[in-house]
Amino acid sequence: MIALLLDHLWQSTLFAAAAGLVVLLLQDNAARVRFWVWFAASVKFLVPFAALAGLGRLMLPPPASPVPLLADFVPAAEPYLAPLAKSHVLSAAAPATLDWSALLLAGWGLGSLVLIARWLLRWRNLRAALAQAGAVVSIAGHSVRPAAAGLEPGLFGIWRPVIVLPQDIDAKLSPDELEAVLAHEACHRDHRDNLLAAIHMLVEALFWFHPLVWWLGARLNDERERACDEAVLAAGQRPEIYAESILKVCKLYVHSPLACVAGVSGGVLKQRIERIVINAVALPLGLARKLLLAGFAGGSLIVPLSAGLLMAPLVRAAPQSQAQPAMTAERIAELRAEQTQPRKMVAFDPGNFDKFIGFYRLGPTAIVTISRDGNHFLAQLTGQTKVEIFPESQTKFFATVVAAQLSFDSDVQGHVTRLVLHQGGQEQPAPRVSPQAAKAMEEAHIARLRSNTPSPGTEASLRRYVVSLEKGAPNYEEMTPALADLVRAQLPTTLAQIAQLGRLQSLTFKRVDPNGMDVYDVAFDNGRVIWMIAPLTADGKVAARGFRRVD
């Protein structure tokens, strides 16, 4: 949780810095434009890039079912990081350690509650003052409610805001000055400034500990007041009268205690008065600045959506390419029964987990990343979310979101050399690889998705396999032992269905799917099949294959 929060914070901070650079280039343009740029930086705190990346993943077509219509089979356990079936965890005595992450989260929540309670108290007092206000009247063409409170003229309400004026203000301001004040509040109303301020207050409540959100609040307040000043002056109000009206209000009445109750005296008063008196006209947005804003807005959406499309979760992992002992149906059932048993957590020193931290290659396209966050041990499969694992021995750990375990093997020097995934009646070894190798695999996967080109040898291998099925004699030497065992067991059904399809007509590459599988359209006399095949292993064998009939 803490790691995810830190990721979100640095991403949002970086986005706000980019927004600041854009604002610097817009200093001579309308304040309302700069306001929206700062507001986008504020909203970014409410919308993690991970959520947009997830939306990008949803834009992909659903992956083909791993349960084929024909008898071929992908010998990979279901992704152990997916929340499929929660296993039963027996109570265990864990080492008594101070959970700093829980304390930090509790402090975070407490701070938010205190801040919200403070704002609600102020809002209640303002609502009480509004309840005593008079009926709506028309002044200078604006609908207002007079109130006896000494609060400055302001806009009350989020969804249905109304302008509230002190009852005696017409005796203290000239008609022209009062009209200028009303024009200012009408501008706040027309631009829904109270609602926008309330949204940023939510950001402040959630991220009260981050100085940047308070700095953003000051920028938003300053730009919205400057935008209203520009609108009032553009409507024909005389600068000296407007400036005098603001000074009188500041002298005679109390400033609004909430940002979501927009008054007339907000922002940095000295700078506002100087700008009003100078009455400089904001420059219109030129083509270059319009393109800049469009690029900033488009990039904010396109970058995370594209990341989601390119890093879509792998719904299955190809097994380790190295040869494994043949697995009988009885052995698979025995392992599956053991793997679904309730697990018992044992005492474990978190410091001893560091030797397991690293990257492990689970098949040609997937990496298992092992990490630690304080006393929490985490595992993550390529494209999936992190899942906490718990010790059942000093070298074996289990997940609670699915019946799966991870064990670690070491060499004679004590160096951890590989990870073994125990799941679905299988034991899939994953050798440890360097960070550079893991990164290279990730980059190669992304490059394959971008180029959408088949992996070398998959088309020829698949063509030979289909032809061998037509002859009734698959070449098991071209498969990993696990796949060969499963094809042998399902061969009668496979041959019967191939006979129904008829002769092979064509085999055409279609795309690389999000799981890194090459997808082929295979046409027969009596039907078509979508066939998927994983990149060949280093020794040229097929480790994973699956297909479905489409007509």
Protein Blocks (a to p, Z undefined) as FASTA:
>chain_A
ZZmmmmmmmmmmmmmmmmmmmmmmmmmmcfklmmmmmmmmmmmmmmcfklmmmmmmmmpc
cdddfbdfblcdcfbdcdfkbcfbdcddddddddddddfklmmmmmmmmmmmmmmmmmmm
mmmmmmmmmmmpccdddeehiacdddfbfbdcddedjklgcddddfklmmmpcfklmmmm
mmmmmmmmmnommmmmmmmmmmmmmmmmlmklmmmmmmmmmmmmmmmmmmmmmnopafkl
mmmmmmmmmmmpccdfbfklccfkgcjfklmmmmmmnopacddddfklmmmmmmmmmmmm
mmmmmmmmmmgccfbdcddfbdcddddfklmmmmmmmmmpccddddddfklmmmmgccdd
ebjkbccddddehjaccdddehiacdddddfbfkbccdfkbccdddddddfkopafbdcd
deehiacddddddfklmmmmmmmmmmmmmnopacehklmmmmmmmmmmmnopacfklpcf
klmmmmmmmmmmmmmmmmmnopafbdcdfbdcfkopacdddddfkbccddddddddfkop
afbdcdddfZZ
